[in-house]
Amino acid sequence: MSVPPLKIGPIEVSPSLILAPMSGVTNRTMRALYKPFGLGLTVTEFVSANALKYGSKRTMEMIDQHGLEKPVSTQLWGDDPLTMARAAAVVRECGADIVDINFGCPAPKVTKTNGGSACLRDPERCEAIMRAVVDAVDCPVTMKMRLGWSENQMVYVDVAKRAQAVGVRAVTLHARTAKQFYKGSADWEHIARLKQALDIPVIGNGDLDDARVAMARMRDSGVDAIMLGRGTLGNPWLISQIRDLMEGREPQPAPSQADRLRFCIVHYRTMVDELGEARAVPQMRKHVALYLKGIAGAATLRERMMRIDRAAEAIGVIEETIRRLESSPPVAA
Ligand SMILES: Cc1cc2nc3c(=O)[nH]c(=O)nc-3n(C[C@H](O)[C@H](O)[C@H](O)COP(=O)(O)O)c2cc1C
């Protein structure tokens, strides 16, 4: 199966494979590290439109896209059309190629102020936000949503049609309701239904952690692109395997456990170089835990990592694990 590039307005996304926005994860370092595996587009962590009014150093760092990977989409959340429009103009000025609107986040700290997935309780408000953002920028605007607030309020087709009508250029659907958080599984039947209902591109998202299954989901739902989140963490080779399949090649085999850990060290060192040790070490704990998945003794190693607060020591433990793996026969995961 050869997959055509995704067009988001004038922007070509090739391959049609997108890294999901993940707060606390998809910072600039992580995106730059994972992009070469074969991503056509990356999305920032979500940024509060309200927080942009104050322009803290951390927020400005999140939206500064100058000199970084291209194309890149900056995601905004908020419930007020005017604030969202102003924020969109700022992120565009700071180098975003695409502005993405978040109607999907189920976290209480976001929904209690009516942001993220809570917007889906009021499709008219969603429309007003989207219209204001589209009018505020000269680049494509996209939107990422869940199915609705709850099982009884599945508004995704309605909100996506409103998006299309006001000039949003593509819609991503994570096929769970907000109430579900991450429970159960993403229902790709709904993604297929949305694809049937829209003329603008639809991007399918949810539970893709195997290359062949991802391709089957893409084919069966008819979506224009797929978005990968948790499945890539500790396993960026999922991206290259899907890219291979999209370009009509047999996927490269997964790397050995030792090679996976060698890449983990590269990831660790890059984070320390770019963020400094004090910020990198706590952030890397979750990544290291994921790179260790399936390795004998991973639980003990993860626990050890939790107590380490120096990068050199953490990297030493990973190097020691590589030596152990290479001096003993492979152990089944
Ligand atoms: C740690 C974490 C942070 C996330 N942060 C965001 C975010 O900032 N914006 C957003 O739209 N979705 C966010 N999501 C949701 C993902 O983008 C994605 O929709 C979801 O994880 C389902 O895809 P997956 O099954 O491939 O992980 C986050 C998910 C995780 C696990």
The ligand as an SDF file (V2000), in Angstrom:
LIG
                    3D

 31 33  0  0  0  0  0  0  0  0999 V2000
    1.1240   12.1020   28.4280 C   0  0  0  0  0  0  0  0  0  0  0  0
    0.0990   12.5380   27.4180 C   0  0  0  0  0  0  0  0  0  0  0  0
   -0.0810   13.8750   27.1610 C   0  0  0  0  0  0  0  0  0  0  0  0
   -1.0260   14.2930   26.2160 C   0  0  0  0  0  0  0  0  0  0  0  0
   -1.1260   15.6320   25.9300 N   0  0  0  0  0  0  0  0  0  0  0  0
   -1.9470   16.0290   24.9160 C   0  0  0  0  0  0  0  0  0  0  0  0
   -1.9610   17.3870   24.4820 C   0  0  0  0  0  0  0  0  0  0  0  0
   -1.2180   18.2480   24.9750 O   0  0  0  0  0  0  0  0  0  0  0  0
   -2.8310   17.7120   23.4740 N   0  0  0  0  0  0  0  0  0  0  0  0
   -3.6450   16.7820   22.8730 C   0  0  0  0  0  0  0  0  0  0  0  0
   -4.4070   17.1200   21.9650 O   0  0  0  0  0  0  0  0  0  0  0  0
   -3.6360   15.5050   23.2720 N   0  0  0  0  0  0  0  0  0  0  0  0
   -2.7950   15.1040   24.2440 C   0  0  0  0  0  0  0  0  0  0  0  0
   -2.7290   13.7840   24.5730 N   0  0  0  0  0  0  0  0  0  0  0  0
   -3.5460   12.8080   23.8170 C   0  0  0  0  0  0  0  0  0  0  0  0
   -2.7470   12.2500   22.6300 C   0  0  0  0  0  0  0  0  0  0  0  0
   -2.4240   13.2750   21.7090 O   0  0  0  0  0  0  0  0  0  0  0  0
   -3.5570   11.1630   21.8980 C   0  0  0  0  0  0  0  0  0  0  0  0
   -4.7350   11.7210   21.4020 O   0  0  0  0  0  0  0  0  0  0  0  0
   -3.9130    9.9910   22.8100 C   0  0  0  0  0  0  0  0  0  0  0  0
   -2.8100    9.5920   23.6040 O   0  0  0  0  0  0  0  0  0  0  0  0
   -4.4200    8.7980   21.9920 C   0  0  0  0  0  0  0  0  0  0  0  0
   -3.4440    8.3640   21.0850 O   0  0  0  0  0  0  0  0  0  0  0  0
   -2.4870    7.0870   21.4030 P   0  0  0  0  0  0  0  0  0  0  0  0
   -3.3810    5.9370   21.7640 O   0  0  0  0  0  0  0  0  0  0  0  0
   -1.7180    6.8670   20.1250 O   0  0  0  0  0  0  0  0  0  0  0  0
   -1.6080    7.4690   22.5530 O   0  0  0  0  0  0  0  0  0  0  0  0
   -1.8200   13.3440   25.5320 C   0  0  0  0  0  0  0  0  0  0  0  0
   -1.6450   11.9960   25.8120 C   0  0  0  0  0  0  0  0  0  0  0  0
   -0.6970   11.5700   26.7300 C   0  0  0  0  0  0  0  0  0  0  0  0
   -0.5160   10.0960   26.9780 C   0  0  0  0  0  0  0  0  0  0  0  0
  1  2  1  0
  2  3  1  0
  2 30  2  0
  3  4  2  0
  4  5  1  0
  4 28  1  0
  5  6  2  0
  6  7  1  0
  6 13  1  0
  7  8  2  0
  7  9  1  0
  9 10  1  0
 10 11  2  0
 10 12  1  0
 12 13  2  0
 13 14  1  0
 14 15  1  0
 14 28  1  0
 15 16  1  0
 16 17  1  0
 16 18  1  0
 18 19  1  0
 18 20  1  0
 20 21  1  0
 20 22  1  0
 22 23  1  0
 23 24  1  0
 24 25  2  0
 24 26  1  0
 24 27  1  0
 28 29  2  0
 29 30  1  0
 30 31  1  0
M  END
$$$$
